[in-house]
Amino acid sequence: MPSILSIGVTGLNASKRGLTTTGHNITNVNTPGYSRQRVIDATREAERSGNGWLGNGVRTQSVERLYNGFAVAQVRSTQSSASELSTYATHAGALDDIYGDPAIGLGPVVQDFFDATQGLADDPSSVAARQLMLSNAQTLVDRFHYLDRRNADLRGQADRDMASAVDRINGLAGNIAEVNAAIIDARAGSNQQPPNDLLDQRDQMLDELSQLVDLSAYEQDDGALNVFIGNGQTLVIGNRARALETRANPLDPTKTDVVYSDGGGGQIITGALHGGELGGLLRFRHELLDKAGNQLGLIAMGIADRVNQQHRLGLDLNGLSGGDFFAPPTIETAPARDNNGVMNVSATLADVSNVVASDYELRYDGGTSYTLTRLSDQVATSIDTGGASPYTSAPIDGFQLLINSGAAVGDRVLIQPTSPNAAGIERLVDDPRRIAAAAPLRAAEASDANGNPVNSGDARISQPEISRAGGLPLGSAITLTFDPNAGGPGVPGFDLGGGVVGSVLYNPAVDGDGKSFTFSGIGGMRFEISGTPAPGDAFVIGNTPAGSGDNRNALRLAGLQGGQTLLGGSASFQDAYSRLVSDIGAKTRHAKVNAESQQGLLRQAQSQREAISGVNLDEEAANLLKYQQAYQASAQVISTAQTLFDTLLSATRR
């Protein structure tokens, strides 16, 4: 038969456990990650008597942790997204501050350079105007170098932050594995009762881990939690954790990869990672930093290439042909460090207007087949060399490849058409007199010994335009003399002299206001004759003399500013930079807005979790009174049992 004393003791113990648990809740009200606990009581097994079943007191089944897996998963998912967006917005803001600041951006110095070029065109003989152009050109070069260094600084900071995040991930993974082992032991030693405080400790670590990278977690039957990151990459299995590390990318050593640390080559998992601080850093690098570096290099490439082309077509004050004004653009190629063969590839610029601001990977597939992948958008182009070595490809995105045999299957080469040019651009002209402001040829009507025009017709000739330097300077002047029968009886035209044999037809009645003439072998020379010449009228095309005040090449140099030179012929130099600045600014603002929105969602998710798992001091105070009263009542039961026992003893003594 149940004992009233033992029943009172069970009540006393149950109330004590309730008081202990309530006190534990109260003292941990400010402990991060703590989940409120409560005692789950049940009646002890009753005993049968002749009068029915008699109660046998209370027993404690478990101390339950108030926990909702869905709410916790929501917090972690939202925390991972919020951390990613916050990290992305912070780094994007730093990049936006650089490119969007007129004081240190590229736009004003490009404008200053072309303003100085226009100033030279206005006064081509002025040494001061020439010196100003050189000075502004150097300022332009220095600004490219400065922006390239700032890009490198931001990349270095992002790499350091990635390494720090990986170190913290490793530390948390190791701690989670240790807590997993402790939970397994605790459950085994307590009849599978949950070790609540250890579970809270593990959940807190998972919350911290979700701030670094997106994760998923699955519980085993023994209570251990398996943790996966990215697209299912293993981080923790039971009581074992896999370590990560950062290494230089084997194709592009300037980029940092996240790999499994196995003492060997390691498995690269960078592309699979997302969410958290690590995901934000990787997104920033791919979406903004790489693009900014390539776009900046493309603008430097465009300016250097177009200015050099035009400058080579002019004459300086010494009467010499202009050379390269800036260091010619280069396309860098580098074999991957893990290649097994000898992959020898070089690249040359074909047309800067078709160049895309991106890096490329050329991969040898075997046989005569290669694949060129544009890394910015993964667009792939197949190349079949047909077994030729060396093999020159057709132009692809504005450049051509020269491929030599010797590669092993799977070997790769990194091709960087644009990014190196921001650091590589240099001013080559130091002497103001060496600026080629004059055009190499000039045309005029024939004149007498005193320099007076002798033509009697109203025909006029335009100044020659040159498209290349071949065939220049002229060995002697070219004279075009009008002959009504140059092409045969009644077929008018100009007879050519000065070392050029033949004639060109010109019929004012047919040709109307003018006719264009092109001499491809003489610098691609092109000019136009309009009006009606009289028989014997002549025009002379000769070399521009040294020291002349000719400004035609300077005008064409200044005109490059407005030319649709880049991005498929859709953007000028400043347009391309403005698009870059606009893109960085738009993505930065978008990231900041999204980060603020995600923080709001995170607060909501945390509030929902706290409503379930958080400690409510008012509720705990009520529980204290409840358990205190129950404790006192159970003590009274024991006291009553004692009184009955004493009464029974007194009765038996008689």
C-alpha positions as CSV (number, residue, x, y, z in Angstrom):
1,M,0.0,0.0,0.0
2,P,1.3,3.4,-0.8
3,S,2.9,5.4,2.0
4,I,1.8,8.9,2.6
5,L,5.3,9.7,3.7
6,S,6.8,8.5,0.4
7,I,4.1,10.3,-1.5
8,G,5.0,13.5,0.3
9,V,8.7,12.9,-0.5
10,T,8.0,12.5,-4.2
11,G,6.0,15.8,-4.2
12,L,8.8,17.5,-2.3
13,N,11.4,16.3,-4.8
14,A,9.3,17.2,-7.7
15,S,8.8,20.7,-6.3
16,K,12.5,21.0,-5.6
17,R,13.3,20.1,-9.2
18,G,10.8,22.7,-10.4
19,L,12.3,25.3,-8.2
20,T,15.8,24.4,-9.4
21,T,14.8,24.6,-13.1
22,T,13.0,27.9,-12.5
23,G,16.0,29.3,-10.8
24,H,18.2,28.0,-13.7
25,N,15.9,29.8,-16.2
26,I,16.0,33.1,-14.2
27,T,19.8,33.1,-13.8
28,N,20.3,32.5,-17.6
29,V,17.8,35.1,-18.7
30,N,20.7,37.0,-20.4
31,T,22.7,34.1,-21.6
32,P,23.0,34.1,-25.4
33,G,21.4,31.0,-27.0
34,Y,19.8,29.8,-23.8
35,S,16.4,28.0,-24.2
36,R,13.9,28.0,-21.4
37,Q,13.5,24.7,-19.6
38,R,10.6,23.2,-17.8
39,V,10.0,20.0,-15.7
40,I,7.7,17.4,-17.1
41,D,6.1,15.5,-14.2
42,A,3.8,12.4,-14.3
43,T,2.1,10.3,-11.7
44,R,3.9,7.3,-10.4
45,E,2.4,3.9,-11.1
46,A,-0.6,3.3,-8.8
47,E,-1.0,0.3,-6.5
48,R,-4.1,-1.9,-6.5
49,S,-6.0,-2.4,-3.3
50,G,-9.2,-4.0,-2.4
51,N,-10.8,-0.6,-2.7
52,G,-9.3,0.2,-6.1
53,W,-6.1,1.8,-7.4
54,L,-4.3,4.0,-4.9
55,G,-2.0,6.8,-6.1
56,N,1.7,6.5,-5.4
57,G,2.9,10.2,-5.8
58,V,4.7,12.0,-8.6
59,R,7.7,11.3,-10.7
60,T,9.8,13.6,-13.0
61,Q,9.9,12.3,-16.6
62,S,12.3,14.8,-18.0
63,V,13.5,18.4,-18.0
64,E,12.3,19.7,-21.3
65,R,13.9,22.4,-23.4
66,L,11.3,24.7,-25.0
67,Y,12.6,24.5,-28.6
68,N,11.0,24.8,-32.1
69,G,13.2,23.4,-34.9
70,F,11.4,25.4,-37.6
71,A,11.8,28.7,-35.7
72,V,15.5,28.0,-35.1
73,A,16.1,27.1,-38.8
74,Q,14.3,30.3,-39.8
75,V,16.7,32.3,-37.6
76,R,19.8,30.6,-39.1
77,S,18.6,31.0,-42.7
78,T,17.7,34.7,-42.2
79,Q,20.9,35.3,-40.2
80,S,23.0,33.8,-43.0
81,S,21.3,36.0,-45.7
82,A,21.5,39.1,-43.5
83,S,25.2,38.6,-42.8
84,E,25.9,38.0,-46.5
85,L,24.1,41.2,-47.6
86,S,25.7,43.2,-44.8
87,T,29.2,42.1,-45.8
88,Y,28.5,42.7,-49.5
89,A,27.1,46.1,-48.8
90,T,30.0,47.1,-46.6
91,H,32.7,46.2,-49.2
92,A,30.6,47.5,-52.1
93,G,30.3,50.8,-50.3
94,A,34.1,51.1,-50.0
95,L,34.4,50.5,-53.8
96,D,31.6,53.0,-54.5
97,D,33.4,55.6,-52.4
98,I,36.4,55.2,-54.7
99,Y,34.8,55.2,-58.1
100,G,32.0,57.6,-57.3
101,D,34.2,60.3,-55.9
102,P,34.9,63.0,-58.6
103,A,38.1,64.0,-56.7
104,I,39.7,60.6,-57.2
105,G,37.6,59.0,-60.0
106,L,38.7,58.7,-63.6
107,G,36.1,60.9,-65.3
108,P,37.6,64.3,-64.6
109,V,41.2,63.4,-65.6
110,V,40.0,61.9,-68.9
111,Q,38.2,65.2,-69.6
112,D,41.3,67.2,-68.6
113,F,43.5,65.1,-71.0
114,F,41.2,65.7,-74.0
115,D,40.7,69.3,-73.1
116,A,44.5,69.7,-73.2
117,T,44.5,67.9,-76.5
118,Q,41.9,70.3,-77.9
119,G,44.0,73.2,-76.5
120,L,47.0,71.9,-78.5
121,A,44.8,71.7,-81.6
122,D,43.9,75.4,-81.1
123,D,47.6,76.4,-80.9
124,P,49.8,73.5,-82.3
125,S,53.0,75.5,-82.2
126,S,52.7,76.3,-78.5
127,V,55.2,74.5,-76.4
128,A,53.2,75.4,-73.3
129,A,50.1,73.7,-74.8
130,R,52.2,70.7,-75.6
131,Q,53.6,70.5,-72.1
132,L,50.1,70.8,-70.6
133,M,49.0,67.8,-72.7
134,L,51.9,65.8,-71.5
135,S,51.2,66.8,-67.9
136,N,47.6,65.9,-68.1
137,A,48.5,62.6,-69.8
138,Q,50.7,61.7,-66.9
139,T,47.9,62.6,-64.5
140,L,45.6,60.3,-66.4
141,V,48.2,57.5,-66.2
142,D,48.7,58.1,-62.4
143,R,45.0,57.9,-61.8
144,F,44.7,54.6,-63.6
145,H,47.6,53.3,-61.4
146,Y,45.9,54.7,-58.2
147,L,42.6,53.1,-59.0
148,D,44.3,49.8,-59.8
149,R,46.1,49.9,-56.4
150,R,42.9,50.6,-54.6
151,N,41.3,47.6,-56.3
152,A,44.3,45.6,-55.1
153,D,43.9,46.9,-51.6
154,L,40.2,46.0,-51.5
155,R,41.1,42.5,-52.9
156,G,43.7,42.1,-50.2
157,Q,41.2,43.1,-47.5
158,A,38.6,40.7,-48.9
159,D,41.2,37.9,-49.0
160,R,42.2,38.6,-45.4
161,D,38.5,38.6,-44.3
162,M,38.0,35.3,-46.1
163,A,40.9,33.8,-44.3
164,S,39.6,35.1,-41.0
165,A,36.1,33.7,-41.7
166,V,37.6,30.3,-42.6
167,D,39.6,30.2,-39.4
168,R,36.4,30.9,-37.4
169,I,34.5,28.3,-39.3
170,N,37.2,25.7,-38.5
171,G,37.1,26.7,-34.8
172,L,33.3,26.4,-34.6
173,A,33.3,23.1,-36.5
174,G,35.8,21.7,-34.1
175,N,33.8,22.8,-31.1
176,I,30.6,21.5,-32.5
177,A,32.3,18.1,-33.1
178,E,33.4,18.1,-29.4
179,V,30.0,19.0,-28.1
180,N,28.5,16.3,-30.3
181,A,30.8,13.8,-28.5
182,A,29.7,15.2,-25.1
183,I,26.0,14.9,-26.1
184,I,26.4,11.3,-27.2
185,D,28.1,10.5,-23.8
186,A,25.5,12.4,-21.8
187,R,22.5,10.7,-23.5
188,A,24.1,7.3,-23.1
189,G,24.6,7.9,-19.4
190,S,21.2,9.3,-18.6
191,N,18.8,6.9,-20.3
192,Q,18.7,9.0,-23.5
193,Q,17.6,12.1,-21.6
194,P,18.5,15.3,-23.5
195,P,21.4,17.3,-22.0
196,N,19.7,20.7,-22.5
197,D,22.6,23.0,-21.7
198,L,24.9,21.2,-24.2
199,L,22.2,21.4,-26.8
200,D,21.9,25.1,-26.3
201,Q,25.6,25.5,-26.5
202,R,25.7,23.6,-29.8
203,D,22.8,25.7,-31.2
204,Q,24.6,28.9,-30.2
205,M,27.6,27.7,-32.2
206,L,25.5,26.9,-35.2
207,D,24.0,30.4,-35.0
208,E,27.5,31.8,-35.0
209,L,28.4,29.5,-37.9
210,S,25.4,30.7,-39.9
211,Q,26.7,34.2,-39.7
212,L,29.8,33.0,-41.6
213,V,28.3,30.6,-44.2
214,D,25.0,29.1,-45.1
215,L,24.5,25.7,-43.5
216,S,22.1,22.8,-43.0
217,A,22.1,20.4,-40.0
218,Y,20.6,17.0,-39.5
219,E,20.4,15.1,-36.2
220,Q,21.5,11.5,-35.9
221,D,19.8,8.9,-33.7
222,D,22.5,9.3,-31.0
223,G,21.9,13.0,-30.7
224,A,24.9,14.2,-32.7
225,L,24.3,16.8,-35.4
226,N,25.8,16.5,-38.9
227,V,26.6,19.9,-40.4
228,F,26.8,20.7,-44.2
229,I,27.8,23.9,-45.9
230,G,27.3,25.3,-49.4
231,N,25.7,22.7,-51.7
232,G,26.0,19.9,-49.3
233,Q,29.8,19.9,-48.5
234,T,30.5,18.1,-45.3
235,L,31.8,20.2,-42.4
236,V,30.9,18.1,-39.3
237,I,30.0,14.4,-39.1
238,G,29.4,13.2,-35.6
239,N,32.5,13.9,-33.5
240,R,34.7,14.6,-36.6
241,A,35.1,18.0,-38.3
242,R,36.7,18.7,-41.7
243,A,39.1,21.6,-41.8
244,L,39.0,24.3,-44.5
245,E,41.8,26.6,-45.6
246,T,42.4,29.4,-48.1
247,R,44.8,29.0,-51.0
248,A,45.7,30.8,-54.2
249,N,43.7,29.7,-57.2
250,P,45.9,27.5,-59.4
251,L,44.6,29.3,-62.5
252,D,44.7,32.9,-61.2
253,P,47.0,33.2,-58.1
254,T,45.6,36.7,-57.4
255,K,42.4,35.1,-56.3
256,T,41.8,33.1,-53.1
257,D,39.9,29.8,-53.0
258,V,38.4,27.9,-50.1
259,V,39.5,24.3,-50.1
260,Y,39.3,21.2,-47.9
261,S,42.6,21.0,-46.0
262,D,43.9,17.5,-46.7
263,G,47.6,18.1,-46.9
264,G,47.6,17.7,-50.7
265,G,46.1,19.7,-53.6
266,G,42.8,20.0,-51.7
267,Q,39.3,20.1,-53.1
268,I,38.2,23.5,-54.2
269,I,34.7,24.3,-52.9
270,T,34.7,28.1,-53.5
271,G,32.0,27.9,-56.2
272,A,29.7,25.9,-53.9
273,L,29.7,28.4,-51.0
274,H,27.1,31.0,-50.4
275,G,25.5,32.9,-47.6
276,G,27.0,34.4,-44.5
277,E,30.1,36.6,-44.4
278,L,32.0,34.2,-46.7
279,G,29.3,34.3,-49.3
280,G,29.1,38.1,-49.2
281,L,32.9,38.3,-49.8
282,L,32.8,35.9,-52.7
283,R,29.8,37.8,-54.2
284,F,31.5,41.1,-53.8
285,R,34.7,39.8,-55.5
286,H,32.8,38.2,-58.5
287,E,30.1,40.8,-59.1
288,L,31.9,44.1,-58.4
289,L,35.6,43.9,-57.7
290,D,36.6,41.7,-60.7
291,K,34.2,43.6,-63.0
292,A,35.7,47.0,-61.8
293,G,39.2,45.8,-62.4
294,N,38.4,44.5,-65.9
295,Q,36.4,47.5,-66.9
296,L,39.1,49.9,-65.7
297,G,41.6,48.0,-67.7
298,L,39.4,48.0,-70.7
299,I,39.2,51.8,-70.6
300,A,43.0,52.1,-70.2
301,M,43.3,49.7,-73.2
302,G,40.9,51.7,-75.3
303,I,42.6,55.0,-74.6
304,A,46.1,53.7,-75.2
305,D,45.2,51.8,-78.4
306,R,43.2,54.6,-80.0
307,V,45.5,57.4,-79.1
308,N,48.5,55.4,-80.2
309,Q,46.9,54.5,-83.6
310,Q,46.1,58.2,-84.3
311,H,49.4,59.5,-82.9
312,R,51.3,57.2,-85.2
313,L,49.5,58.9,-88.2
314,G,50.8,62.4,-87.3
315,L,54.0,64.4,-87.6
316,D,55.8,66.1,-84.7
317,L,57.4,69.6,-84.7
318,N,60.7,67.9,-85.9
319,G,58.9,66.5,-89.0
320,L,59.1,63.0,-87.7
321,S,56.3,60.5,-87.7
322,G,54.6,60.1,-84.3
323,G,55.2,56.9,-82.4
324,D,53.2,55.3,-79.6
325,F,52.1,58.0,-77.1
326,F,51.2,55.4,-74.4
327,A,52.6,52.0,-73.7
328,P,50.8,49.6,-76.1
329,P,48.1,47.5,-74.5
330,T,49.0,43.9,-73.6
331,I,47.0,40.7,-73.2
332,E,48.5,38.6,-70.5
333,T,48.4,34.8,-70.6
334,A,49.6,32.4,-67.9
335,P,49.4,28.6,-67.6
336,A,47.7,27.1,-64.5
337,R,50.1,25.9,-61.8
338,D,48.6,22.4,-61.9
339,N,49.1,21.8,-65.6
340,N,50.8,18.5,-66.6
341,G,51.9,19.5,-70.0
342,V,53.4,22.6,-71.7
343,M,50.6,24.9,-72.7
344,N,52.1,27.7,-74.7
345,V,49.5,30.3,-75.7
346,S,49.8,34.0,-76.5
347,A,47.2,36.6,-77.4
348,T,47.2,39.8,-79.5
349,L,44.7,42.6,-79.7
350,A,42.5,42.6,-82.9
351,D,39.9,45.3,-82.3
352,V,39.5,47.0,-78.9
353,S,35.8,47.9,-79.7
354,N,34.9,44.2,-79.5
355,V,36.9,43.5,-76.3
356,V,34.8,42.3,-73.3
357,A,35.8,43.3,-69.8
358,S,36.4,39.8,-68.6
359,D,39.1,37.2,-68.0
360,Y,39.1,33.9,-69.9
361,E,40.1,30.3,-69.4
362,L,41.5,28.3,-72.4
363,R,41.3,24.5,-71.7
364,Y,42.8,21.8,-73.8
365,D,40.2,19.0,-74.4
366,G,42.4,16.6,-76.3
367,G,43.2,16.0,-79.9
368,T,42.9,19.3,-81.7
369,S,40.1,20.7,-79.6
370,Y,40.2,23.6,-77.1
371,T,37.5,25.5,-75.2
372,L,37.7,29.2,-74.4
373,T,35.4,30.2,-71.5
374,R,34.6,33.8,-70.7
375,L,34.7,33.7,-66.9
376,S,32.3,36.7,-66.3
377,D,29.3,34.8,-67.7
378,Q,30.7,31.3,-68.6
379,V,30.1,31.7,-72.3
380,A,32.2,29.0,-74.1
381,T,33.7,29.0,-77.6
382,S,35.1,25.9,-79.2
383,I,38.4,26.1,-81.1
384,D,39.7,23.4,-83.4
385,T,43.3,23.9,-84.4
386,G,43.1,21.2,-87.0
387,G,46.5,20.0,-85.8
388,A,48.3,23.1,-86.8
389,S,51.0,24.4,-84.5
390,P,51.3,27.3,-84.0
391,Y,47.7,28.0,-84.7
392,T,46.2,31.5,-85.0
393,S,42.5,31.7,-84.1
394,A,40.0,34.0,-85.7
395,P,39.2,37.1,-83.6
396,I,37.2,36.2,-80.5
397,D,35.9,39.1,-78.4
398,G,38.4,41.5,-80.0
399,F,41.6,39.3,-79.6
400,Q,43.3,36.4,-81.3
401,L,45.1,33.4,-79.8
402,L,48.4,31.9,-81.0
403,I,48.3,28.3,-79.7
404,N,51.3,26.0,-79.8
405,S,51.1,22.2,-79.2
406,G,52.4,20.5,-76.1
407,A,49.5,20.7,-73.7
408,A,48.2,17.7,-71.8
409,V,44.4,17.0,-71.6
410,G,42.9,19.3,-69.0
411,D,45.6,21.8,-69.1
412,R,44.4,25.4,-68.8
413,V,45.7,28.9,-69.5
414,L,44.4,32.2,-68.0
415,I,43.9,34.9,-70.5
416,Q,43.5,38.5,-69.2
417,P,42.8,40.9,-72.1
418,T,41.9,43.9,-69.9
419,S,42.7,44.0,-66.2
420,P,46.5,44.3,-66.5
421,N,46.3,47.4,-68.6
422,A,45.2,49.8,-65.8
423,A,48.6,49.1,-64.1
424,G,50.5,48.7,-67.4
425,I,49.5,52.0,-69.0
426,E,52.5,54.4,-69.2
427,R,53.2,57.7,-71.0
428,L,56.0,57.2,-73.5
429,V,56.4,60.7,-74.9
430,D,58.5,63.0,-72.8
431,D,59.5,65.8,-75.2
432,P,56.7,68.3,-76.0
433,R,58.1,68.6,-79.6
434,R,57.5,64.9,-80.1
435,I,53.7,65.2,-79.9
436,A,52.5,64.5,-83.5
437,A,49.9,67.3,-83.9
438,A,50.3,67.7,-87.6
439,A,48.9,65.5,-90.4
440,P,51.6,64.0,-92.6
441,L,50.2,65.1,-96.0
442,R,48.6,68.3,-97.2
443,A,47.0,69.2,-100.5
444,A,46.8,72.6,-102.3
445,E,46.1,74.1,-105.7
446,A,49.0,74.3,-108.1
447,S,50.8,77.7,-107.9
448,D,53.3,79.7,-109.8
449,A,56.9,80.5,-108.6
450,N,55.5,83.3,-106.4
451,G,53.0,81.0,-104.7
452,N,49.9,82.4,-106.5
453,P,47.2,79.9,-107.5
454,V,47.1,79.1,-111.3
455,N,43.9,77.1,-111.6
456,S,41.1,78.7,-113.6
457,G,38.3,76.4,-112.7
458,D,36.3,76.3,-109.4
459,A,37.4,72.8,-108.4
460,R,38.6,72.3,-104.8
461,I,40.4,69.5,-103.0
462,S,40.0,68.5,-99.4
463,Q,42.9,67.8,-97.1
464,P,44.0,64.1,-97.3
465,E,42.9,61.8,-94.5
466,I,45.4,59.0,-93.5
467,S,44.3,55.6,-92.1
468,R,47.8,54.0,-91.7
469,A,51.4,55.0,-91.9
470,G,52.6,52.7,-94.7
471,G,54.0,54.4,-97.7
472,L,54.8,57.6,-95.9
473,P,56.5,60.0,-96.1
474,L,56.1,60.5,-99.9
475,G,59.3,60.3,-102.0
476,S,58.0,63.2,-104.0
477,A,54.9,65.3,-104.3
478,I,51.9,63.9,-106.2
479,T,50.5,66.2,-108.9
480,L,47.0,65.7,-110.2
481,T,46.4,67.5,-113.5
482,F,43.0,67.7,-115.1
483,D,42.8,66.3,-118.6
484,P,39.4,66.2,-120.5
485,N,40.7,63.1,-122.3
486,A,42.6,61.4,-119.4
487,G,40.6,58.2,-119.7
488,G,40.4,58.3,-123.5
489,P,38.6,60.6,-125.9
490,G,35.9,62.5,-124.1
491,V,36.6,60.7,-120.8
492,P,37.8,63.4,-118.3
493,G,40.1,62.7,-115.4
494,F,43.3,63.6,-113.6
495,D,46.7,62.5,-114.8
496,L,49.0,61.5,-111.9
497,G,52.6,62.6,-111.6
498,G,55.3,62.7,-109.0
499,G,56.2,59.0,-109.1
500,V,52.6,57.8,-109.3
501,V,51.7,56.4,-112.7
502,G,48.3,56.4,-114.4
503,S,45.1,58.5,-114.1
504,V,41.9,58.7,-112.2
505,L,38.6,59.5,-113.8
506,Y,36.6,62.5,-112.8
507,N,33.5,63.8,-114.6
508,P,31.9,66.8,-112.9
509,A,28.7,66.2,-114.8
510,V,28.4,62.7,-113.4
511,D,30.1,63.0,-110.1
512,G,28.1,66.0,-109.0
513,D,29.4,67.9,-106.0
514,G,32.4,65.8,-105.4
515,K,34.2,62.5,-105.7
516,S,36.3,60.6,-103.2
517,F,39.7,59.2,-104.2
518,T,41.5,56.6,-102.2
519,F,45.2,55.5,-102.6
520,S,45.5,52.5,-100.4
521,G,49.2,52.1,-100.9
522,I,49.9,55.6,-99.7
523,G,48.9,55.5,-96.0
524,G,45.3,54.6,-97.0
525,M,45.1,58.2,-98.2
526,R,41.7,59.5,-99.0
527,F,40.6,62.9,-100.3
528,E,37.8,64.5,-102.2
529,I,37.6,66.8,-105.2
530,S,34.5,68.9,-105.8
531,G,33.5,71.5,-108.4
532,T,34.5,71.8,-112.1
533,P,38.1,71.9,-113.0
534,A,39.4,73.6,-116.2
535,P,41.8,71.7,-118.5
536,G,45.3,71.9,-117.1
537,D,44.1,72.7,-113.5
538,A,46.3,70.8,-111.0
539,F,46.5,69.9,-107.4
540,V,49.6,69.0,-105.4
541,I,49.7,66.6,-102.5
542,G,53.0,66.6,-100.6
543,N,54.6,66.0,-97.2
544,T,53.7,68.4,-94.4
545,P,56.9,70.4,-93.6
546,A,58.5,70.2,-90.2
547,G,57.5,72.9,-87.7
548,S,54.3,73.8,-89.5
549,G,51.3,75.0,-87.6
550,D,49.2,72.1,-89.0
551,N,46.7,70.8,-86.3
552,R,44.7,68.2,-88.1
553,N,46.1,65.2,-86.2
554,A,45.6,67.0,-82.9
555,L,42.0,67.6,-83.9
556,R,41.6,63.9,-84.6
557,L,43.2,63.1,-81.2
558,A,40.8,65.4,-79.5
559,G,37.9,63.9,-81.4
560,L,38.7,60.4,-79.9
561,Q,37.0,61.6,-76.7
562,G,33.5,61.4,-78.2
563,G,34.1,58.3,-80.4
564,Q,32.0,55.2,-79.7
565,T,35.2,53.1,-79.1
566,L,34.3,50.5,-76.5
567,L,31.7,47.9,-75.7
568,G,30.9,46.9,-79.2
569,G,31.0,50.5,-80.5
570,S,28.4,51.6,-78.0
571,A,30.4,53.7,-75.6
572,S,33.1,56.3,-75.4
573,F,35.8,56.2,-72.8
574,Q,33.8,58.3,-70.4
575,D,30.6,56.5,-71.2
576,A,32.2,53.2,-70.2
577,Y,33.5,54.7,-66.9
578,S,30.1,56.2,-66.2
579,R,28.4,52.9,-66.7
580,L,30.9,51.3,-64.3
581,V,30.3,53.9,-61.7
582,S,26.5,53.7,-62.2
583,D,26.6,49.9,-61.9
584,I,28.6,50.0,-58.7
585,G,26.4,52.6,-57.2
586,A,23.2,50.8,-58.1
587,K,24.4,47.5,-56.7
588,T,25.7,49.2,-53.6
589,R,22.3,50.9,-52.9
590,H,20.4,47.7,-53.7
591,A,22.6,45.7,-51.3
592,K,22.2,48.3,-48.5
593,V,18.4,48.3,-48.9
594,N,18.3,44.5,-49.0
595,A,20.5,44.3,-45.9
596,E,18.3,46.6,-43.9
597,S,15.2,44.6,-45.0
598,Q,16.9,41.4,-44.1
599,Q,17.8,42.7,-40.7
600,G,14.1,43.4,-40.2
601,L,13.3,39.9,-41.1
602,L,16.0,38.6,-38.8
603,R,14.6,40.5,-35.9
604,Q,11.1,39.1,-36.6
605,A,12.5,35.5,-36.7
606,Q,14.5,36.1,-33.5
607,S,11.3,37.4,-31.8
608,Q,9.4,34.3,-32.9
609,R,12.1,32.1,-31.5
610,E,12.3,34.1,-28.3
611,A,8.5,33.8,-27.9
612,I,9.0,30.1,-27.7
613,S,12.4,29.6,-26.1
614,G,13.1,32.9,-24.3
615,V,12.8,33.3,-20.6
616,N,9.9,35.4,-19.3
617,L,10.8,36.7,-15.8
618,D,7.1,37.3,-15.0
619,E,6.2,33.8,-15.8
620,E,9.2,32.4,-13.9
621,A,8.3,34.5,-10.9
622,A,4.8,32.9,-10.9
623,N,6.4,29.5,-11.2
624,L,8.6,30.2,-8.2
625,L,5.4,30.9,-6.1
626,K,3.7,27.8,-7.6
627,Y,6.6,25.5,-6.8
628,Q,7.2,27.1,-3.4
629,Q,3.6,26.5,-2.4
630,A,3.7,23.0,-3.8
631,Y,7.0,22.4,-1.8
632,Q,5.4,23.7,1.4
633,A,2.3,21.6,0.7
634,S,4.4,18.5,0.2
635,A,6.3,19.3,3.4
636,Q,2.9,19.5,5.2
637,V,2.0,16.1,3.8
638,I,5.3,14.7,5.3
639,S,4.5,16.6,8.6
640,T,1.1,15.0,8.6
641,A,2.6,11.6,8.1
642,Q,4.9,12.2,11.0
643,T,2.0,13.3,13.2
644,L,0.1,10.1,12.3
645,F,3.2,8.0,12.9
646,D,3.7,9.7,16.3
647,T,0.0,9.1,17.2
648,L,0.3,5.5,16.2
649,L,3.4,5.1,18.4
650,S,1.7,6.7,21.3
651,A,-1.3,4.4,20.9
652,T,0.9,1.2,20.9
653,R,2.8,2.3,24.0
654,R,-0.4,1.9,26.1
